[in-house]
Amino acid sequence: MELIEEAIGPELARFSQYYKDAFTSDTPLLDKILGYLAAQKGKQLRPMFGLLCARLGGAIGESSYRAALFVEILHTSSLLHDDLVDEALERRSAFSVNALWKNRTTVFTGDYLFTRAILLLLSHGDHRILKIFSEAIGKVIEGELLQLEKSRQLNLDEGLYYDIIKGKTATLLAACCAAGAASTFREEEPVRRLHQFGEKLGMAFQIRDDLLDYGTAAIGKPTGNDIKERKVTLPLLYTLNHCEKGLRRKLLHIVRHKNTDADSIAFLNKAVADGGGMAYATEKMLAFREEALQLLAGFESSPARSALEALARYSTERAI
């Protein structure tokens, strides 16, 4: 993280104040919840990517901060809804909002944050940035619905898996990088290239997240949710498509009928590891990351580019 501090240290400190100010309200209950969310903030990788992409194009300005703040508010809103749908009682090793304030309050808080993010850009005329994010939000929703549809069918097609994670994860990181770039670059070509960078890295990022779901370490959120929700992600997908028929039938039975049984899930996790699913998914993750790094190589060497390269590696090597 030293390279990031070198490239945008003062800007990150200023962003932290913008973030803190955004999570306040004159409504007492909402202010309490927003304060709780601000205190539980994560690593804020997406704003870092956005600000570093902006720095590639020149000095970071107010629109750069708004783009970074937008994606973090939007991400927080989506996590509230995710925890609600997943019935998760913890987030980042703390109680989730729905665990403390119940479901209805969680829905309203998530909706409030989404509206606040939109108004943040509209009120300052950041229409180019808003267009980038609006297109991305639509694709994210399509990706989530596609995954929901295919999870019912237990889809076993690797190409479709990539379509799903491109929509649900890679698209938003791509928009984050493109929006940051759009705040400083006047030309469209570098914005397009950084959008591609974010998309490739987002693919790697989601595969890494899918790998972590098969782990046993404490990662700040529940593991095993993919199996519980009957999501066939890349580690299991590879195993199912390359194992012998008897094991395949047993694994599919676990996903369909025993996806909350601890012993069954442990058996499935071992089968995925022994069957090469983890290794294959790791190989694909690294390939997407390398494609992302190659897109960065076209930019002039600078502290911002070096920091982006380091952040790309960190985000796909993280243990949490």
Residue pairs with C-beta under 8 A, 6 or more apart in sequence:
1 310
1 314
3 303
3 306
3 307
3 310
4 12
4 48
4 52
4 307
4 310
4 311
5 12
6 303
6 307
7 52
7 55
7 302
7 303
7 304
7 306
7 307
8 48
8 51
8 52
8 55
8 60
8 304
8 307
11 51
11 55
11 60
11 64
11 65
12 48
12 51
14 65
15 47
15 51
15 65
15 68
15 69
18 65
18 69
19 38
19 41
19 44
19 47
19 69
19 72
20 38
22 69
22 73
22 116
22 120
23 34
23 35
23 37
23 38
24 31
24 34
24 35
25 31
25 34
25 112
29 101
29 105
30 109
30 112
33 97
33 101
33 105
33 109
34 109
36 97
36 100
37 76
37 97
37 109
40 91
40 92
40 94
41 72
41 76
42 92
42 220
44 72
45 311
45 315
46 68
46 71
46 72
46 75
46 172
46 173
46 176
47 68
47 69
47 71
47 72
47 176
48 311
49 173
49 176
49 177
49 180
49 198
49 308
49 311
50 64
50 67
50 68
50 71
50 176
50 177
50 179
50 180
51 60
51 64
51 65
51 68
51 180
52 180
52 304
52 307
52 308
52 311
53 176
53 177
53 178
53 180
53 181
53 194
53 197
53 198
53 308
54 60
54 61
54 64
54 67
54 68
54 180
54 181
54 183
54 184
55 184
55 304
56 181
56 184
56 185
56 190
56 194
56 299
56 302
56 304
56 305
56 308
57 181
57 183
57 184
57 185
57 190
58 184
58 185
59 184
60 183
60 184
61 183
61 184
62 124
63 124
63 126
63 129
63 183
64 180
64 183
64 184
66 120
66 121
66 124
66 126
66 129
66 183
67 121
67 126
67 129
67 176
67 179
67 180
67 182
67 183
68 176
68 180
69 117
69 120
70 117
70 120
70 121
70 129
70 133
70 179
71 133
71 172
71 175
71 176
71 179
73 113
73 114
73 116
73 117
73 120
74 113
74 114
74 117
74 133
74 137
74 172
75 172
76 113
77 110
77 111
77 113
77 114
77 117
78 110
79 91
80 97
80 98
80 106
80 107
80 109
80 110
80 113
81 106
81 107
81 110
82 88
83 91
83 96
83 97
83 98
83 106
84 98
84 103
84 106
84 107
84 110
86 222
86 225
86 229
87 98
88 96
88 98
88 221
88 222
88 225
89 95
89 96
89 98
89 99
90 96
90 99
90 220
90 221
90 222
91 97
91 220
91 221
92 220
92 221
93 218
93 220
96 106
97 105
97 106
97 109
98 105
98 106
101 109
118 130
121 127
121 129
121 130
121 133
122 130
128 182
129 179
129 182
129 183
132 175
132 178
132 179
132 182
132 195
133 175
133 179
135 175
136 171
136 172
136 174
136 175
137 172
139 167
139 171
140 167
140 168
140 169
140 171
140 172
142 167
143 163
143 164
143 165
143 166
143 167
143 168
143 169
143 171
144 167
144 168
146 160
146 163
146 164
146 167
147 164
147 168
147 231
150 160
150 164
151 229
151 230
151 231
151 232
152 230
154 230
154 232
154 252
154 255
154 256
155 161
155 232
156 232
156 237
156 240
156 241
158 234
158 237
158 238
158 241
161 232
161 233
161 234
161 237
162 203
165 202
165 203
165 206
165 207
165 210
166 199
166 202
166 203
168 206
169 202
169 203
169 205
169 206
169 209
170 198
170 199
170 200
170 201
170 202
170 203
170 205
170 206
171 199
171 202
172 202
173 198
173 199
173 201
173 202
173 205
174 195
174 196
174 197
174 198
174 199
174 202
175 195
175 198
176 198
177 194
177 195
177 197
177 198
178 191
178 192
178 194
178 195
178 198
180 194
181 190
181 191
181 194
181 195
182 191
185 191
190 299
193 295
193 298
193 299
194 295
196 295
197 292
197 295
197 296
197 308
198 292
200 288
200 289
200 291
200 292
200 295
201 288
201 289
201 292
201 312
201 315
201 316
203 288
204 285
204 286
204 288
204 289
204 292
204 315
204 316
205 315
205 316
207 234
207 281
207 284
207 285
207 288
208 285
208 315
208 316
208 317
208 318
210 226
210 233
210 234
210 235
210 281
211 235
211 278
211 281
211 282
211 285
212 219
212 223
212 319
212 320
213 223
213 224
213 225
213 226
213 227
213 233
214 223
214 235
214 236
214 269
214 272
214 273
214 278
215 223
216 223
217 319
217 320
218 320
219 319
219 320
220 320
224 265
225 231
226 232
226 233
226 236
227 236
227 254
227 255
227 259
227 265
227 268
228 259
228 260
230 255
230 256
230 259
232 240
232 255
233 281
234 277
234 280
234 281
234 284
235 272
235 277
235 278
235 280
235 281
236 251
236 255
236 268
236 272
236 277
237 277
238 275
238 276
238 277
238 280
238 281
239 251
239 271
239 272
239 275
239 276
239 277
240 248
240 251
240 252
242 275
242 276
243 251
243 271
243 275
247 271
247 275
251 268
251 271
254 261
254 264
254 265
254 267
254 268
255 268
258 264
258 265
259 265
272 278
285 316
286 316
289 312
289 313
289 316
292 312
293 309
293 312
296 305
296 308
296 309
296 312
299 305
